[in-house]
C-alpha cells in the first residue's frame, strides 16, 4: 500500500486530483485481488496431502507392469500420477485408467464379500460376473499394452478368487492360509473312531444298489457337513483357528464322500 501512495503522489501534479484518486482506487483493488489470490494459493499448498506422487504429474505414463504395481502400492495411478481413492479398487477415478490390484487385497475384499466361512453363493456369483464385465480383456483390446496386461492380470486374479471361495473346503483352507496356517493335501485325521466311521460310510456308498439308498447316505452326510459348517464358521469368527483347522480336516473327508455320491447320483 505504501508503494501505491508514493505512485499516486508522484503523478498527481501531472494528471490532476480526480485522475489521481481514480488511479489510487484502481491500484487498491488490484492489491486486494492479489492478496486474496496469494492467500488462496497458500491455503491450497498447506492442504496438500503429505503423501504425494513419487513422480511428477507431467511425466509420461508408465509402461511397465512392475512399475505400475509399485505406483499402486504407493497410492498413485500409473497413468496420471494422482492419488488413488481408497474406495477405487480397479479404476482411477481421475483419469479412468485400469489399475493393478493392490497387494493388500485378499480374495474376500477383491470380490466385496464378507470374510466368513459361510457366504452367499448367489451374491458371490453376481459380484464376480459384474467385475468380470468391467475387467474382461476384450474390453481393453484397443488400449495400451500396459492396460491390456493389467486387465488380464486382474481378470485372472478374479477367476482364482471366485473359484477358491466358491467351494466350502477351498474357502476354509484359504481362510487358514490368511491366518498363516497351511493345510497340505495329505493332511489326515488322527481319531481312530472317526476314521472307522468314514470307512463305514465309504463302504455303504460302494455297496448301495439303488438311487434311494445313495440319497439316504447323501442326506446323512449333508447333515454332518451342516453341523461342521456351523462349527467352522463360529471358530473363525472367534479366532479359534485350531478348532477351525480340526473341523476342516473332518470336513474334507465328508466332502470327499459327497463328491463320490454326486458321481453316482443322477442330476437332481
C-alpha positions as CSV (number, residue, x, y, z in Angstrom):
1,X,0.0,0.0,0.0
2,X,2.9,2.4,0.7
3,X,4.1,1.9,-2.9
4,X,0.6,2.8,-4.2
5,X,0.6,6.1,-2.2
6,X,4.0,7.0,-3.5
7,X,2.9,6.4,-7.1
8,X,-0.2,8.5,-6.7
9,X,1.7,11.4,-5.0
10,X,4.2,11.3,-7.8
11,X,1.8,11.5,-10.7
12,X,-0.9,13.8,-9.1
13,X,0.7,17.1,-10.3
14,X,0.7,15.9,-13.9
15,X,-2.7,14.2,-14.1
16,X,-4.8,16.1,-11.7
17,X,-6.5,15.3,-8.4
18,X,-9.5,13.4,-9.8
19,X,-7.4,11.2,-12.1
20,X,-5.0,10.5,-9.2
21,X,-7.9,9.4,-7.0
22,X,-9.2,7.1,-9.7
23,X,-5.7,5.6,-10.1
24,X,-5.4,5.2,-6.4
25,X,-8.8,3.3,-6.3
26,X,-7.8,1.0,-9.1
27,X,-4.4,0.2,-7.6
28,X,-6.1,-0.6,-4.2
29,X,-8.5,-3.1,-6.0
30,X,-5.5,-4.7,-7.7
31,X,-3.7,-5.0,-4.4
32,X,-6.8,-6.7,-2.7
33,X,-7.2,-9.2,-5.6
34,X,-3.5,-10.0,-5.4
35,X,-3.6,-10.5,-1.6
36,X,-6.7,-12.8,-1.9
37,X,-5.1,-14.9,-4.6
38,X,-1.9,-15.3,-2.6
39,X,-3.9,-16.3,0.4
40,X,-5.8,-19.0,-1.6
41,X,-2.6,-20.3,-3.0
42,X,-1.1,-20.6,0.5
43,X,-4.2,-22.4,1.8
44,X,-4.1,-24.9,-1.1
45,X,-0.5,-25.6,-0.6
46,X,-1.0,-26.2,3.1
47,X,-3.8,-28.6,2.5
48,X,-2.0,-30.8,0.1
49,X,-1.8,-34.4,1.3
50,X,1.5,-35.4,2.9
51,X,1.8,-38.4,0.6
52,X,2.5,-37.0,-2.9
53,X,3.2,-38.8,-6.1
54,X,6.6,-40.5,-6.4
55,X,6.9,-38.9,-9.9
56,X,5.9,-35.5,-11.4
57,X,2.4,-35.4,-12.8
58,X,3.9,-34.0,-16.0
59,X,6.0,-37.1,-16.6
60,X,4.9,-39.6,-19.3
61,X,2.6,-42.5,-18.1
62,X,4.4,-45.7,-17.0
63,X,4.6,-48.6,-19.5
64,X,6.0,-51.4,-17.3
65,X,3.7,-53.6,-15.2
66,X,6.0,-53.9,-12.2
67,X,6.3,-50.1,-12.2
68,X,2.5,-49.8,-12.4
69,X,2.3,-52.1,-9.4
70,X,4.8,-50.1,-7.5
71,X,2.9,-46.9,-8.2
72,X,-0.3,-48.5,-6.9
73,X,1.5,-49.7,-3.8
74,X,2.5,-46.1,-3.2
75,X,-1.1,-45.0,-3.7
76,X,-0.7,-43.4,-7.1
77,X,-2.2,-44.0,-10.6
78,X,0.4,-45.3,-13.1
79,X,-1.1,-43.1,-15.9
80,X,-1.9,-39.7,-14.4
81,X,0.2,-40.0,-11.2
82,X,-2.6,-38.7,-9.0
83,X,-3.5,-40.2,-5.6
84,X,-5.9,-43.1,-5.9
85,X,-9.1,-43.0,-3.9
86,X,-9.1,-45.8,-1.3
87,X,-12.6,-46.8,-2.5
88,X,-11.4,-47.3,-6.1
89,X,-10.4,-50.9,-6.5
90,X,-9.9,-51.3,-10.2
91,X,-10.0,-47.9,-11.9
92,X,-8.5,-44.5,-11.3
93,X,-11.3,-42.0,-10.6
94,X,-9.2,-39.1,-12.0
95,X,-8.3,-40.5,-15.5
96,X,-10.4,-43.7,-15.7
97,X,-7.3,-46.0,-16.3
98,X,-7.5,-49.6,-15.1
99,X,-5.3,-50.2,-12.0
100,X,-3.3,-53.2,-10.9
101,X,-4.9,-54.9,-7.9
102,X,-3.5,-53.6,-4.6
103,X,-1.4,-56.2,-2.8
104,X,-3.4,-55.6,0.4
105,X,-6.5,-57.2,-1.2
106,X,-7.4,-60.7,-0.4
107,X,-10.0,-62.9,-2.2
108,X,-12.8,-61.7,0.0
109,X,-12.1,-58.0,-0.3
110,X,-11.4,-58.4,-4.0
111,X,-15.0,-59.7,-4.5
112,X,-16.5,-57.3,-1.9
113,X,-17.6,-60.3,0.2
114,X,-17.6,-60.6,4.0
115,X,-14.8,-62.7,5.3
116,X,-16.7,-65.7,6.6
117,X,-16.8,-69.4,6.1
118,X,-20.5,-69.0,5.2
119,X,-21.0,-67.0,2.1
120,X,-24.0,-66.4,-0.2
121,X,-23.0,-68.2,-3.4
122,X,-25.6,-66.3,-5.4
123,X,-24.2,-63.0,-4.2
124,X,-20.7,-64.2,-4.8
125,X,-21.6,-65.2,-8.4
126,X,-23.3,-61.9,-9.0
127,X,-20.3,-59.8,-7.9
128,X,-17.9,-62.0,-9.8
129,X,-19.9,-61.5,-13.1
130,X,-20.2,-57.8,-12.6
131,X,-16.5,-57.4,-12.0
132,X,-15.6,-59.6,-14.9
133,X,-17.8,-57.5,-17.2
134,X,-15.7,-54.5,-16.2
135,X,-12.3,-56.1,-16.4
136,X,-12.6,-58.7,-19.3
137,X,-9.5,-58.3,-21.5
138,X,-11.7,-57.9,-24.6
139,X,-12.8,-54.5,-23.3
140,X,-9.2,-53.3,-23.4
141,X,-8.2,-54.7,-26.9
142,X,-7.7,-51.2,-28.3
143,X,-5.9,-49.8,-25.1
144,X,-2.2,-49.6,-24.5
145,X,-0.1,-52.8,-24.0
146,X,0.2,-52.0,-20.2
147,X,-3.6,-51.6,-19.8
148,X,-4.2,-54.9,-21.6
149,X,-1.6,-56.6,-19.3
150,X,-3.2,-55.1,-16.2
151,X,-6.7,-56.2,-17.2
152,X,-5.5,-59.7,-18.0
153,X,-3.9,-60.0,-14.6
154,X,-6.9,-58.6,-12.8
155,X,-9.3,-60.9,-14.7
156,X,-7.1,-63.9,-13.9
157,X,-6.9,-63.0,-10.2
158,X,-10.7,-62.6,-10.1
159,X,-11.2,-66.0,-11.5
160,X,-8.9,-67.5,-9.0
161,X,-10.6,-65.7,-6.1
162,X,-14.1,-66.7,-7.3
163,X,-13.3,-70.4,-7.7
164,X,-11.4,-70.6,-4.4
165,X,-14.3,-69.1,-2.5
166,X,-17.0,-71.0,-4.4
167,X,-16.3,-74.3,-2.7
168,X,-16.6,-74.6,1.1
169,X,-13.5,-76.7,1.6
170,X,-11.3,-74.5,-0.6
171,X,-12.7,-71.4,1.1
172,X,-11.9,-72.8,4.6
173,X,-8.3,-73.8,3.6
174,X,-7.8,-70.3,2.1
175,X,-9.0,-68.7,5.4
176,X,-6.5,-70.8,7.2
177,X,-3.8,-69.5,4.9
178,X,-4.8,-65.9,5.7
179,X,-4.0,-66.8,9.3
180,X,-0.6,-68.2,8.3
181,X,-1.6,-71.9,8.5
182,X,-1.2,-74.2,5.5
183,X,-3.2,-77.4,5.3
184,X,-1.4,-79.7,2.9
185,X,-3.2,-82.1,0.6
186,X,-2.0,-85.2,2.6
187,X,-3.2,-83.9,5.9
188,X,-5.3,-86.6,7.7
189,X,-7.4,-87.1,10.8
190,X,-5.8,-89.0,13.7
191,X,-9.0,-90.0,15.5
192,X,-9.4,-93.8,15.0
193,X,-13.1,-93.8,15.8
194,X,-13.8,-91.0,13.3
195,X,-11.7,-92.8,10.6
196,X,-13.7,-96.0,11.2
197,X,-16.9,-94.0,10.7
198,X,-15.6,-92.6,7.4
199,X,-14.6,-96.1,6.3
200,X,-18.1,-97.4,7.0
201,X,-19.7,-94.6,5.0
202,X,-17.4,-95.3,2.0
203,X,-18.3,-99.0,2.1
204,X,-22.0,-98.1,2.2
205,X,-21.6,-95.8,-0.8
206,X,-19.8,-98.6,-2.7
207,X,-22.4,-101.2,-1.7
208,X,-25.5,-99.1,-2.4
209,X,-27.5,-100.6,-5.2
210,X,-30.3,-98.0,-5.6
211,X,-30.7,-94.3,-6.0
212,X,-32.8,-94.1,-2.8
213,X,-30.0,-95.8,-0.8
214,X,-27.5,-93.3,-2.2
215,X,-29.8,-90.3,-1.5
216,X,-30.2,-91.6,2.1
217,X,-26.5,-91.6,2.6
218,X,-26.2,-88.2,1.0
219,X,-28.7,-86.7,3.4
220,X,-26.9,-88.3,6.3
221,X,-23.5,-86.9,5.2
222,X,-25.0,-83.5,4.4
223,X,-26.3,-83.3,8.0
224,X,-22.7,-83.9,9.2
225,X,-21.4,-81.2,6.8
226,X,-24.0,-78.7,8.0
227,X,-23.0,-79.2,11.6
228,X,-19.4,-78.8,10.8
229,X,-20.1,-75.7,8.7
230,X,-21.6,-74.0,11.8
231,X,-18.6,-75.1,14.0
232,X,-16.1,-73.8,11.4
233,X,-17.8,-70.5,10.9
234,X,-18.0,-69.9,14.7
235,X,-14.4,-70.9,15.2
236,X,-13.2,-68.4,12.6
237,X,-15.5,-65.7,14.0
238,X,-14.0,-66.3,17.5
239,X,-10.4,-66.6,16.2
240,X,-10.2,-70.2,17.4
241,X,-8.1,-71.2,14.4
242,X,-7.0,-74.6,15.9
243,X,-10.6,-75.7,16.2
244,X,-11.4,-74.4,12.7
245,X,-8.5,-76.5,11.3
246,X,-9.5,-79.6,13.1
247,X,-13.1,-79.3,11.8
248,X,-11.9,-78.6,8.3
249,X,-9.9,-81.9,8.3
250,X,-13.1,-83.7,9.2
251,X,-15.0,-81.6,6.6
252,X,-12.5,-82.8,4.0
253,X,-13.5,-86.5,4.5
254,X,-17.2,-85.8,4.3
255,X,-16.8,-83.6,1.3
256,X,-14.9,-86.4,-0.5
257,X,-17.8,-88.7,0.2
258,X,-20.3,-86.2,-1.2
259,X,-18.2,-86.0,-4.4
260,X,-18.4,-89.7,-4.8
261,X,-22.2,-89.6,-4.3
262,X,-22.5,-86.8,-6.8
263,X,-20.8,-89.0,-9.4
264,X,-23.2,-91.9,-8.8
265,X,-26.5,-90.0,-8.4
266,X,-28.5,-88.7,-11.4
267,X,-28.7,-84.9,-11.7
268,X,-31.4,-83.6,-9.4
